[in-house]
Amino acid sequence: MKRIIGGILIVLALVLVYRSCQWTGKADSEITAESALIASQIEQVSKLVVTEGHFAEVFSYADSRELFGPFFTAEKRALVVVNARVTVSYDLGELSYRLDSLNRTLYIEKIPEPEIRIDPDIEYYDVSADYFNPFEAEDYNKVKSKVIASIEKKIEDSTLKSNA
């Protein structure tokens, strides 16, 4: 009796293996894409972009947290590559001028302060974190604020504003 049950189990196992090999593995997957326009605003601006600069930097971010005193530390690290596009523009709506139609001359009386716009493209490489100290949204926000502060400092040191 044991031989018959053992034989049936072996035949059943062979049939299941054969059927699983014959199955093509094509799962019916359905991809749905939905989009909705949340807000749409078109605004007429009169801005003149006079200077554009590109800055690239590589940051190394590291943070460690002590657990159970100085005996055990949990570390997280990331290598961050930043390519930023910086534009210096003037709002022509705030420009103050006077027109002399007899002499066909335009006198600019007041030029507004330049507006600096930083568009960073941040890419994270080699992100490693411990179980007790994982990367969170707050860490990504810290990295972004440090990146923008560093780029602002480099803008002040460069000739980007004086060229504008």
Phi and psi in degrees as a GROMACS rama.xvg file:
@    title "Ramachandran Plot"
@    xaxis  label "Phi"
@    yaxis  label "Psi"
@TYPE xy
-64.7448  -34.548  LYS-2
-67.9757  -36.5834  ARG-3
-68.3126  -45.6923  ILE-4
-65.4614  -40.9494  ILE-5
-62.417  -41.2154  GLY-6
-64.3116  -42.2715  GLY-7
-62.6626  -41.1041  ILE-8
-65.557  -39.6022  LEU-9
-66.6525  -43.6424  ILE-10
-63.5901  -41.6095  VAL-11
-62.9421  -40.8298  LEU-12
-64.2552  -41.7606  ALA-13
-65.3035  -39.0285  LEU-14
-64.9136  -42.4001  VAL-15
-65.1145  -39.9869  LEU-16
-65.1118  -42.6695  VAL-17
-62.0917  -43.7927  TYR-18
-66.6617  -37.0694  ARG-19
-70.1046  -30.6059  SER-20
-74.2243  -30.8495  CYS-21
-76.1679  -24.6093  GLN-22
-67.8257  130.474  TRP-23
-72.9999  -20.1828  THR-24
82.5029  8.09574  GLY-25
-83.3642  106.173  LYS-26
-87.7734  140.374  ALA-27
-75.4304  109.259  ASP-28
-112.986  142.529  SER-29
-122.249  122.302  GLU-30
-107.419  122.844  ILE-31
-115.695  138.911  THR-32
-125.373  127.505  ALA-33
-127.573  141.48  GLU-34
-139.308  148.259  SER-35
-140.646  138.585  ALA-36
-80.3625  113.102  LEU-37
-81.231  -49.1194  ILE-38
-148.36  142.104  ALA-39
-133.152  125.5  SER-40
-143.585  124.361  GLN-41
-115.206  125.733  ILE-42
-127.484  136.275  GLU-43
-83.5961  116.146  GLN-44
-119.824  152.41  VAL-45
-121.954  77.4136  SER-46
-115.206  143.883  LYS-47
-117.185  112.836  LEU-48
-84.5495  119.401  VAL-49
-107.279  -26.2678  VAL-50
-141.609  141.109  THR-51
-134.171  135.63  GLU-52
-132.856  156.019  GLY-53
-123.764  129.488  HIS-54
-122.283  140.302  PHE-55
-131.09  134.961  ALA-56
-143.825  156.505  GLU-57
-121.966  123.77  VAL-58
-111.712  148.656  PHE-59
-117.435  114.904  SER-60
-104.359  129.573  TYR-61
-140.272  139.568  ALA-62
-144.155  134.366  ASP-63
-129.778  146.333  SER-64
-126.632  131.145  ARG-65
-83.0761  130.018  GLU-66
-119.449  134.818  LEU-67
57.7631  43.4249  PHE-68
79.3225  -158.219  GLY-69
-79.1287  5.02504  PRO-70
-77.9832  -31.6349  PHE-71
-136.046  124.313  PHE-72
-120.899  144.313  THR-73
-112.631  123.395  ALA-74
-114.482  153.61  GLU-75
-138.979  141.478  LYS-76
-140.393  155.619  ARG-77
-154.707  146.85  ALA-78
-105.824  123.153  LEU-79
-118.261  126.189  VAL-80
-110.607  126.59  VAL-81
-121.161  127.108  VAL-82
-119.243  114.991  ASN-83
-117.511  140.916  ALA-84
-108.287  124.309  ARG-85
-118.496  128.819  VAL-86
-121.268  142.164  THR-87
-113.552  122.782  VAL-88
-135.351  164.273  SER-89
-123.003  138.21  TYR-90
-85.3775  110.008  ASP-91
-73.7156  -13.2484  LEU-92
-69.6982  -24.7063  GLY-93
-94.2563  0.164794  GLU-94
-70.7942  133.526  LEU-95
-109.711  125.67  SER-96
-144.016  165.526  TYR-97
-132.438  136.667  ARG-98
-109.598  125.421  LEU-99
-105.099  98.8373  ASP-100
-73.4114  -26.3062  SER-101
-67.5659  -44.0284  LEU-102
-94.0268  -1.09236  ASN-103
53.824  54.8539  ARG-104
-129.631  139.229  THR-105
-110.461  122.962  LEU-106
-106.771  120.134  TYR-107
-88.9863  118.307  ILE-108
-93.7321  -36.3744  GLU-109
-145.022  126.073  LYS-110
-103.026  128.174  ILE-111
-69.1286  167.026  PRO-112
-66.2084  144.889  GLU-113
-70.1982  146.421  PRO-114
-102.386  126.258  GLU-115
-106.63  126.788  ILE-116
-120.465  127.587  ARG-117
-112.73  122.236  ILE-118
-115.548  91.7592  ASP-119
-84.4515  141.995  PRO-120
-111.639  105.318  ASP-121
-104.579  126.585  ILE-122
-122.709  133.236  GLU-123
-102.883  129.124  TYR-124
-125.202  152.899  TYR-125
50.7185  53.2482  ASP-126
-83.3709  118.994  VAL-127
-131.586  135.335  SER-128
-143.944  151.142  ALA-129
-83.6924  166.156  ASP-130
-65.9273  -35.1877  TYR-131
-86.8409  -8.08901  PHE-132
-140.353  70.0985  ASN-133
-80.2326  162.806  PRO-134
-73.6652  135.235  PHE-135
-128.661  174.368  GLU-136
-60.9467  -33.8291  ALA-137
-62.4735  -36.0931  GLU-138
-67.5169  -41.3687  ASP-139
-65.3055  -36.2793  TYR-140
-67.5265  -38.1119  ASN-141
-61.9289  -45.0737  LYS-142
-61.8765  -43.8687  VAL-143
-64.3192  -41.8154  LYS-144
-67.2337  -36.75  SER-145
-67.1114  -37.7762  LYS-146
-63.7781  -47.2535  VAL-147
-65.5323  -39.5011  ILE-148
-64.0929  -39.626  ALA-149
-66.6407  -40.2972  SER-150
-68.9469  -38.0743  ILE-151
-61.3901  -38.6104  GLU-152
-66.1221  -40.0913  LYS-153
-68.1442  -31.8039  LYS-154
-65.8241  -41.9162  ILE-155
-63.7055  -35.4589  GLU-156
-79.345  -19.1257  ASP-157
-89.6582  -179.816  SER-158
-97.4261  16.3149  THR-159
-62.3029  -46.1484  LEU-160
-70.3567  -39.3294  LYS-161
-69.39  -31.8128  SER-162
-67.7311  -32.4991  ASN-163
